[in-house]
């Protein structure tokens, strides 16, 4: 238990700069892990408080979503607490023997703090409960089974957003041009219309989006739905452990401070500013914009980490000029609007 058991110990109180310094001064190694499970959690808020107290004591960082339908977690766990962490999870009926996906590339910098949030769903999808049944999902395929199915001509669908598939994907996969998982679900059903009896292969980062998608597709009459066991993260581990062919090309986008981990040596994307071969994501240095985009080192230096000249001008302006600009302008992820605009 936390020393005082007070609610104030259930939230972070440090600034971003203090968090960075804290992580920088650590003298131990960390393991980045992700896991999920669809399981009934009667009181997610109560579960949230209980998990926070224990994981905070273990010095865990990460982003965890809890809902009545289950848990979706990406975390950084100190190696000296790893065994304690696993034993704690296994002691909870809801999470006993939950499968872990360990990061492929890990510099210990994936997360700065511990956040456990209660949500309506562990993955935002906009679906109604009657549109899927998570007890009726697709077959889980190992890396070897996945490769075999690909070679036999199965239809492969990337269940991630466009900025994820831009830097890495399975060759020949259908790549929906969407910003969110919510947009992707109906688009995939429409794209696959007429192929209800064909073999469908679904993949995503760690598996959680495919779990929901496979249930959704089966609800819509698809009979042979399959998903990659453990997602891209575990596929890479299986490929290395079993010495089998790697059919994933490029980087796997991850939702933490690393923004990507390399699965193969190929670089398949380009800098959004100059077109040079590059697969390094970054967020615009103008925090009022914060656009996620691909930027090479040359452009990063030339544009001071910004996505546009407008953002660069704002970033470098003296504080008084910034305040004047803020009276007139609104930045929205790569776009600049005058406050009088209806779109602002």
C-alpha positions in Angstrom: 0.0 0.0 0.0 1.0 3.6 -0.4 2.4 5.1 2.8 -0.6 7.2 3.5 -3.2 5.6 1.3 -4.4 9.1 0.2 -6.0 9.9 -3.1 -3.2 12.5 -3.7 -0.8 9.6 -4.2 -2.9 8.3 -7.2 -1.9 11.1 -9.6 1.3 12.5 -10.9 2.3 15.9 -9.5 5.7 16.5 -11.3 6.2 18.7 -14.3 7.4 17.2 -17.7 10.9 18.6 -17.0 11.0 16.9 -13.6 9.8 13.7 -15.1 12.5 13.7 -17.8 15.1 14.4 -15.1 13.8 11.6 -12.9 14.1 9.1 -15.8 17.5 10.4 -16.8 18.9 9.8 -13.3 17.7 6.2 -13.0 20.5 3.7 -12.5 18.5 0.6 -13.4 17.1 -0.9 -16.6 13.5 -1.1 -17.6 11.4 -3.5 -19.7 8.6 -2.1 -22.0 5.6 -4.4 -22.1 2.1 -4.3 -23.5 -0.9 -6.5 -22.8 -4.6 -6.5 -23.0 -7.6 -8.7 -22.1 -11.3 -8.5 -22.7 -12.7 -9.5 -19.3 -15.6 -8.2 -17.1 -14.3 -5.6 -14.6 -17.3 -4.8 -12.3 -15.7 -1.6 -10.8 -13.0 -0.1 -13.1 -12.5 2.9 -10.9 -11.8 0.8 -7.8 -9.5 -1.4 -9.9 -7.7 1.7 -11.1 -7.0 2.9 -7.6 -5.8 -0.5 -6.5 -3.5 -1.0 -9.5 -2.1 2.5 -9.2 -1.0 2.1 -5.6 0.9 -1.2 -6.3 2.4 -0.2 -9.6 3.4 3.2 -8.3 5.3 1.4 -5.6 7.0 -0.7 -8.2 8.0 2.5 -10.0 6.1 1.5 -13.1 5.4 4.0 -15.8 2.9 3.7 -18.7 -0.5 4.3 -20.1 -3.3 1.9 -19.1 -7.0 2.0 -20.0 -9.6 0.2 -17.9 -13.2 -0.3 -18.7 -16.0 -2.7 -17.8 -14.9 -4.7 -20.9 -11.3 -5.2 -19.8 -7.7 -3.7 -19.8 -5.4 -2.3 -22.4 -1.9 -1.5 -21.2 1.5 -0.3 -22.4 4.0 0.0 -19.6 7.6 0.4 -18.6 8.6 -1.8 -15.6 11.9 -1.7 -13.7 13.8 -5.0 -14.2 14.3 -5.4 -10.4 10.5 -5.3 -10.0 9.6 -7.4 -13.0 9.0 -10.6 -11.1 6.9 -8.8 -8.4 4.9 -7.1 -11.2 4.1 -10.5 -12.9 3.2 -12.1 -9.6 0.9 -9.2 -8.7 -1.0 -9.5 -12.0 -1.3 -13.3 -11.8 -2.8 -12.9 -8.3 -5.8 -11.1 -9.8 -8.4 -13.4 -11.2 -9.2 -10.9 -14.1 -5.5 -10.9 -15.3 -4.2 -14.3 -14.4 -1.8 -15.7 -17.0 -2.3 -12.6 -19.2 0.0 -12.8 -22.3 2.8 -10.2 -22.4 4.3 -8.6 -25.5 7.9 -7.4 -24.8 9.2 -4.5 -26.8 11.6 -5.3 -29.7 13.8 -2.2 -29.2 13.9 -0.8 -25.7 15.9 2.2 -24.5 14.1 2.5 -21.2 12.6 5.8 -22.3 9.1 4.7 -23.4 7.1 6.4 -20.7 7.7 9.2 -18.2 4.9 8.6 -15.7 2.1 6.2 -14.7 -1.4 6.9 -16.0 -4.3 4.6 -15.5 -7.5 5.9 -17.0 -11.1 4.6 -16.8 -12.8 4.6 -20.2 -16.0 3.4 -21.7 -14.0 1.1 -23.9 -10.4 -0.1 -23.9 -10.1 0.8 -27.6 -12.3 3.6 -28.9 -14.3 2.1 -31.8 -17.8 3.7 -31.7 -19.5 0.3 -31.8 -22.7 -0.6 -30.0 -22.6 -3.8 -27.8 -25.0 -5.6 -30.2 -22.5 -5.1 -33.1 -19.9 -7.6 -31.8 -19.3 -10.4 -29.4 -15.8 -10.6 -28.0 -16.4 -14.3 -27.0 -16.7 -15.0 -30.8 -13.4 -13.9 -32.3 -11.1 -15.0 -35.1 -8.4 -17.7 -34.9 -5.1 -16.6 -33.4 -2.2 -17.5 -35.7 1.4 -17.9 -34.8 4.1 -16.3 -36.9 4.7 -19.5 -38.8 1.0 -20.1 -39.4 0.6 -16.4 -40.5 3.5 -16.7 -43.0 2.0 -19.9 -44.4 -1.4 -18.3 -44.8 0.1 -15.3 -46.5 2.0 -17.6 -48.9 -1.3 -19.3 -49.8 -2.9 -16.1 -50.9 -5.0 -15.0 -47.9 -6.3 -11.5 -47.8 -4.2 -9.4 -45.3 -5.7 -6.3 -43.6 -3.7 -3.7 -41.6 -6.0 -2.7 -38.7 -3.9 0.4 -37.8 -4.0 4.0 -38.8 -2.4 5.4 -41.9 0.5 7.0 -40.1 1.4 3.6 -38.6 1.3 1.6 -41.8 3.2 4.4 -43.6 6.5 3.4 -41.9 6.0 -0.4 -41.8 3.6 -3.1 -43.0 3.2 -6.6 -44.3 3.7 -6.7 -48.1 0.5 -6.8 -50.1 -1.7 -5.8 -47.1 -4.8 -3.7 -47.5 -3.9 -0.3 -45.9 -7.0 1.7 -44.9 -6.4 5.5 -45.2 -7.9 6.5 -41.9 -6.9 8.5 -38.8 -8.8 6.4 -36.2 -9.8 2.9 -35.5 -13.4 4.1 -35.3 -13.2 5.2 -39.0 -11.5 2.0 -40.0 -14.0 -0.6 -38.9 -16.8 0.2 -41.4 -14.3 0.9 -44.1 -12.8 -2.5 -43.8 -16.2 -4.2 -43.9 -17.0 -2.2 -47.1 -13.6 -3.0 -48.7 -14.1 -6.8 -48.0 -17.6 -6.9 -49.3 -18.1 -10.0 -51.4 -15.2 -11.8 -49.8 -17.2 -13.2 -46.8 -16.0 -16.8 -47.5 -12.4 -16.0 -48.1 -9.5 -16.3 -45.6 -9.0 -13.0 -43.9 -5.8 -12.1 -41.9 -5.9 -9.2 -39.5 -2.9 -7.6 -37.8 -2.2 -4.6 -35.6 0.5 -3.5 -33.0 -0.2 -5.9 -30.1 -3.5 -7.6 -31.0 -6.2 -5.6 -29.2 -7.7 -3.9 -32.2 -7.7 -7.2 -34.1 -9.6 -8.9 -31.3 -12.5 -6.4 -31.7 -12.3 -6.3 -35.5 -12.4 -10.1 -35.8 -15.6 -10.2 -33.7 -17.0 -7.3 -35.8 -16.3 -9.1 -39.1 -17.8 -12.4 -37.8 -20.9 -10.4 -36.8 -21.1 -9.2 -40.5 -20.9 -12.7 -41.9 -17.2 -13.3 -42.5 -16.6 -17.0 -41.9 -12.8 -17.4 -42.0 -11.3 -14.6 -39.9 -7.8 -14.9 -38.4 -5.6 -12.6 -36.4 -1.9 -12.4 -35.8 -1.2 -13.7 -32.3 0.4 -11.0 -30.2 0.4 -8.5 -33.1 3.5 -7.2 -34.8 5.4 -7.0 -31.5 5.2 -10.8 -30.8 5.5 -11.7 -34.5 9.0 -10.2 -34.4 9.9 -12.1 -31.3 8.6 -15.4 -32.8 10.5 -14.7 -36.1 13.8 -14.3 -34.2 13.2 -17.1 -31.7 12.2 -19.7 -34.4 14.5 -18.4 -37.2 11.7 -18.0 -39.7 11.2 -15.5 -42.5 10.2 -12.0 -41.6 7.4 -10.8 -43.9 7.0 -7.4 -42.1 8.9 -4.6 -43.8 10.0 -1.4 -42.0 9.2 -0.1 -38.5 6.4 -0.9 -36.1 4.8 2.3 -34.8 4.3 2.3 -31.0 2.3 4.6 -28.9 5.0 5.8 -26.4 7.9 8.2 -26.4 9.9 5.9 -28.8 7.2 6.2 -31.6 8.7 3.2 -33.4 10.8 0.1 -33.2 12.6 -1.4 -36.1 11.4 -4.8 -37.4 13.4 -4.9 -40.6 16.2 -2.8 -42.1 14.2 -1.4 -45.0 13.1 2.2 -44.8 9.8 2.5 -46.8 8.7 6.1 -46.1 9.9 9.6 -46.7 10.3 12.9 -44.9 7.1 14.9 -45.2 9.1 18.1 -45.8 11.9 17.3 -48.2 11.0 13.8 -49.5 14.2 12.2 -48.3 14.1 8.5 -47.3 13.2 8.5 -43.6 10.9 6.8 -41.1 11.4 8.9 -38.0 8.1 10.2 -36.5 8.2 13.3 -34.4 5.7 15.8 -32.9 5.8 19.4 -34.1 8.0 21.4 -31.6 5.2 24.0 -31.5 3.2 22.3 -28.7 0.1 24.3 -29.8 0.2 22.4 -33.0 1.8 19.1 -31.9 1.3 17.5 -35.4 2.7 14.0 -35.7 4.7 13.7 -38.9 7.9 12.3 -40.4 11.0 14.5 -40.4 14.6 13.8 -41.3 17.5 15.1 -39.3 18.3 17.8 -41.9 14.8 19.2 -41.8 14.6 18.9 -38.1 17.6 21.3 -37.8 16.5 23.6 -40.7 12.9 23.9 -39.3 13.7 23.7 -35.6 11.6 20.6 -35.2 8.5 22.3 -36.6 6.1 21.1 -39.3 5.7 24.5 -41.0 7.0 28.0 -41.3 4.1 29.3 -39.3 4.9 27.0 -36.4 8.6 27.8 -36.7 7.9 31.6 -36.6 5.7 31.1 -33.5 8.2 28.9 -31.8 11.1 31.3 -32.3 9.2 34.5 -31.5 9.8 36.5 -28.3 7.2 35.9 -25.6 5.4 39.2 -26.3 5.1 38.4 -30.0 3.8 34.9 -29.1 1.1 36.5 -27.0 0.1 38.8 -29.8 0.0 35.9 -32.3 -2.2 33.9 -29.8 -4.7 36.7 -29.9 -5.1 36.3 -33.7 -4.2 32.7 -34.4 -5.2 29.1 -33.5 -2.8 26.2 -34.3 -4.4 22.9 -35.0 -2.1 20.0 -35.9 -0.3 21.4 -38.9 -2.9 24.1 -39.8 -3.1 27.8 -38.8 -6.4 29.6 -38.5 -7.4 33.1 -37.7 -9.6 33.2 -34.7 -12.3 34.9 -36.7 -12.5 31.8 -39.0 -15.5 29.5 -38.4 -13.1 26.5 -38.8 -11.0 27.7 -35.8 
